[in-house]
Amino acid sequence: MGLMDSASPIRLVGAVVSFVAVFIGSAIIWNVVNDEDSVNLPDDMEAAINYYLFTLWIFGFACIGAALIYSSEAKHNALVIFAFSLFSLHFIGISTDLSSIGMFPMPTSFVGMTLIRDNLDQDRDELDKLFAGGFFAITGMLVGLLSVTARMDILSSVSTNLRVIKLVSLLTVLFTGGISVLTYWSAEDIRDPNQVGVYAYTAAIMVVMFATTITVAGTHKGVAAFLLAFGGIFSIIAMSLGLLISAGFSGNNRNRDTARAGMVFATASSIVSLVPAFLVLQETSAE
C-alpha cells in the first residue's frame, strides 16, 4: 500500500499547502477589489466580494478536515463532496458579477482567468495581480482536492467486467469531453474570451472529466457521489445550454454547427460519466 492509498502525513501537508495557496490568492484579489484609489465599490458589493472570497478559506478548512479524518469514511466523504461542490462553483464561475462596475469576472473562475489573460498586454497593474490571485486560488483548490482524494485503487472491483466497464467509461468521458472542449476552441469566434458562456460551459465539462478520473482511479465514494449529482444535473441541461450557445451564432452556419457538435460531445461525456459514478457507489455500498 502506497502513501497515498490511506491516511498519511502527505495528505495533510497537501491540504495545508492548499489552504496557504487559496489564502494568498484570496488576499491578492481582496487587495485589488478593495483598493479605493482605483475601485470605488458600493458597500454591499464590497461585502459580497469579501464573503465570496471567504468561501476559499472554507474550502481550505474542508480539505484539512478531510485529510485529518480520512479514516472515518462517512465524514471524510461528506467533506470531499462539499469541497468538490465549492470548487465547481468557483471554477465554472457562479460568482459575484463585477461587470456592472467595469471589472472582470472573479479570477477564481476559468472564465475570469481567460478574460484577464487575454488582456494582460494592457498596462494595468491590477490585471497582473488578479491573474496571480486567480492562479494561486485555482492551483490551491486543485492541490487540495488531489491531496485528500488521490489514490490508485482502480483494480479494486471484484469483477473483471466491472473494471473494464469503468475503464472504458473513463476513456469515453475523457475522449468525448476533450473533443467537445477542443471543438469549441477550434473556431476563432467561439473561442473569443468575451464568450463567457462558452468558457463556463467548457469549465463544467472539465469538472466532469476531472471528477470521473478521480472516481475511477481511486474508487472514491465521495467523489463518485459528487459526480453522480453534478454529472446528472449537467447531463440534463447540457443540451439546452449548448443550444443557447449555438443560438448566438445563428448568423454563421459554420460556427453554429461547430457549437452544436461541441454540445453533442459534452452531453455524451456527462451522460457516460454517470456509469462509473453509479458503479463505484454500488460497489462500496455493497462492501
HUPE-V954877 format. One record per pair of residues at least 4 apart in sequence whose ideal C-beta (glycine too) atoms are under 7 Angstrom apart, sorted by the first residue. I is the first residue (numbers start at 1). J is the second residue. Records with the same first field share a line. If there is no record, write none. Layout:
BEGIN
I = J ; J
END
This chain:
BEGIN
1 = 5 ; 6
3 = 8 ; 10
4 = 8 ; 10 ; 150 ; 151
5 = 151 ; 152 ; 153
7 = 11 ; 70 ; 71
9 = 13
10 = 14
11 = 15 ; 67 ; 70 ; 147 ; 148
12 = 16 ; 67 ; 68
13 = 17
14 = 18 ; 143 ; 146 ; 147
15 = 19 ; 63 ; 64 ; 67 ; 144 ; 147 ; 148
16 = 20 ; 64
17 = 21 ; 143
18 = 22 ; 60 ; 63 ; 140 ; 141 ; 143 ; 144 ; 147
19 = 23 ; 60 ; 63 ; 64
20 = 24
21 = 25 ; 136 ; 139 ; 140 ; 143
22 = 26 ; 56 ; 57 ; 59 ; 60 ; 137 ; 140 ; 141
23 = 27 ; 57 ; 60
24 = 28 ; 136
25 = 29 ; 56 ; 133 ; 134 ; 136 ; 137 ; 140
26 = 30 ; 53 ; 56 ; 57 ; 137
27 = 31
28 = 32 ; 129 ; 132 ; 133 ; 136
29 = 33 ; 53 ; 107 ; 130 ; 133
30 = 34 ; 50 ; 53
31 = 35
32 = 126 ; 129 ; 130
33 = 39 ; 41 ; 49
34 = 46
35 = 39
36 = 40
38 = 126
41 = 45 ; 46 ; 101
42 = 46
43 = 47
44 = 48
45 = 49 ; 101
46 = 50
47 = 51
48 = 52 ; 96
49 = 53 ; 96
50 = 54
52 = 95 ; 96 ; 106
54 = 58
55 = 59 ; 86
56 = 60 ; 108 ; 137
57 = 61
58 = 62 ; 86
59 = 63 ; 83 ; 86 ; 87 ; 141 ; 144
60 = 64 ; 144
61 = 65
62 = 66 ; 79 ; 82 ; 83
63 = 67 ; 83 ; 144 ; 147 ; 148
64 = 68
65 = 69 ; 79
66 = 70 ; 76 ; 79 ; 80 ; 83 ; 148
67 = 147 ; 148
69 = 75 ; 76
70 = 76
72 = 76
73 = 77
74 = 78
75 = 79
76 = 80 ; 222
77 = 81 ; 221 ; 222 ; 225
78 = 82
79 = 83
80 = 84 ; 148 ; 149 ; 222 ; 223
81 = 85 ; 222 ; 225 ; 226
82 = 86
83 = 87 ; 144 ; 145
84 = 88 ; 145 ; 211 ; 223 ; 226
85 = 89 ; 226
86 = 90
87 = 91 ; 141 ; 145
88 = 92 ; 207 ; 230
89 = 94
90 = 95 ; 108 ; 109 ; 141
91 = 109 ; 110 ; 138 ; 203 ; 207
92 = 109 ; 200 ; 203 ; 204 ; 207
93 = 105 ; 109 ; 110 ; 111 ; 112 ; 200 ; 203
95 = 105 ; 106 ; 108 ; 109
96 = 106
98 = 103 ; 104 ; 105
104 = 112 ; 115 ; 116 ; 130
105 = 109 ; 111 ; 112 ; 115 ; 196
106 = 112
107 = 112 ; 113 ; 116 ; 130 ; 131 ; 133 ; 134
108 = 112 ; 134 ; 137 ; 138
109 = 113
110 = 114 ; 199 ; 203
111 = 115 ; 196 ; 199 ; 200 ; 203
112 = 116 ; 134
113 = 117 ; 131 ; 134 ; 138
114 = 118 ; 193 ; 199
115 = 119 ; 193
116 = 120 ; 127 ; 130 ; 131 ; 134
117 = 131
118 = 193
119 = 127
120 = 127 ; 128 ; 131
122 = 127
125 = 129
126 = 130
127 = 131
128 = 132
129 = 133
130 = 134
131 = 135
132 = 136
133 = 137
134 = 138
135 = 139
136 = 140
137 = 141
138 = 142
139 = 143
140 = 144
141 = 145
142 = 146
143 = 147
144 = 148
145 = 149
146 = 150
149 = 214 ; 218 ; 220 ; 223
150 = 214 ; 218
151 = 218
152 = 217 ; 218
153 = 218 ; 219
154 = 216 ; 217 ; 219
155 = 163
156 = 219
157 = 162 ; 163 ; 166 ; 283
160 = 164
161 = 165
162 = 166 ; 279
163 = 167
164 = 168
165 = 169 ; 275 ; 279
166 = 170 ; 216 ; 276 ; 279
167 = 171 ; 216
168 = 172
169 = 173 ; 272 ; 275 ; 276
170 = 174 ; 212 ; 213 ; 216 ; 276
171 = 175
172 = 176 ; 272
173 = 177 ; 208 ; 209 ; 212 ; 269 ; 272 ; 273
174 = 178 ; 209
175 = 179
176 = 180 ; 265 ; 268 ; 269 ; 272
177 = 181 ; 205 ; 208 ; 209 ; 266 ; 269
178 = 182
179 = 183 ; 265
180 = 184 ; 205 ; 262 ; 265 ; 266 ; 269
181 = 185 ; 202 ; 205 ; 206
182 = 186
183 = 258 ; 261 ; 262 ; 265
184 = 190 ; 191 ; 198 ; 202 ; 259 ; 262
185 = 191
186 = 258
187 = 191 ; 255 ; 258
189 = 249 ; 252 ; 255
190 = 195 ; 198 ; 255 ; 258 ; 259
195 = 199
196 = 200
197 = 201 ; 244 ; 245
198 = 202 ; 245
199 = 203
200 = 204
201 = 205 ; 241 ; 242 ; 245
202 = 206
203 = 207
204 = 208 ; 234
205 = 209 ; 266 ; 269
206 = 210
207 = 211 ; 230
208 = 212 ; 231 ; 234 ; 269 ; 270 ; 273
209 = 213
210 = 214
211 = 215 ; 223 ; 226 ; 227 ; 230
212 = 216 ; 227 ; 273 ; 276
213 = 217
214 = 218 ; 220 ; 223
215 = 220 ; 223 ; 224 ; 227 ; 276 ; 277 ; 280
216 = 276
219 = 280 ; 283
220 = 224
221 = 225 ; 280 ; 281 ; 284
222 = 226
223 = 227
224 = 228 ; 277 ; 280 ; 281
225 = 229 ; 281
226 = 230
227 = 231 ; 273 ; 277
228 = 232 ; 274 ; 277 ; 278 ; 281
229 = 233
230 = 234
231 = 235 ; 270 ; 273 ; 274 ; 277
232 = 236 ; 274
233 = 237
234 = 238 ; 270
235 = 267 ; 270 ; 271 ; 274
237 = 241
238 = 242 ; 263 ; 266 ; 267 ; 270
239 = 243 ; 263 ; 267
240 = 244
241 = 245
242 = 246 ; 259 ; 262 ; 263 ; 266 ; 267
243 = 247 ; 263
245 = 259
246 = 256 ; 259 ; 260 ; 263
249 = 255 ; 256 ; 259
250 = 256
252 = 256
253 = 257
254 = 258
255 = 259
256 = 260
257 = 261
258 = 262
259 = 263
260 = 264
261 = 265
262 = 266
263 = 267
264 = 268
265 = 269
266 = 270
267 = 271
268 = 272
269 = 273
273 = 277
274 = 278
275 = 279
276 = 280
277 = 281
278 = 282
279 = 283
280 = 284
281 = 285
282 = 286
283 = 287
END
